[in-house]
């Protein structure tokens, strides 16, 4: 089992940047592929980015490609999401999630593929 705790959310103006962190504890962090998801009020939870266990394979949602960067530090048991050029439509609660399965393009965006979730951190982008 792994416990996940997100941090780094907040209020930022459009065009600004934030860096989210997800600290993992419990089982070996490098045993899990990781993902970032977000959920706006009244909306479904949607995939943002995913990264393989080693960090060698990365996927992004089209809506964030070129603006967001996912990374991980297995020595520090931490997942990151660098968010640049933020837009009001990026406003949501952001969640990190872990899966013991391999990272596949066909399944990386499916919430059911993930075994563990953090509690979320709010990101608000003002116009």
C-alpha angles and dihedrals in degrees: 000000000000131000120214128200122184125205140165101070123134148121118309136165121249110278092030131115139238133181118214123200131198116198116202128202134175120040122030109298093213089062090072136071108219137214141188119219133175137204126198121198111285092006135107119258107265135200117252107170142338135200132194125241093265095036093242096115123053135176130191135192111247090242093065103030111128093016105058129053124196120201140158138209108205092187089059096037089233137133121202139198116194108198119194133173090024119200131201088250089064088070108121145105107281121214132189119212138188131214129186089205123094119269111258127174089225096056108023093096096050114104091207089065092067124085102191135035136189124229094255137242125237120240117188122184117193123206 
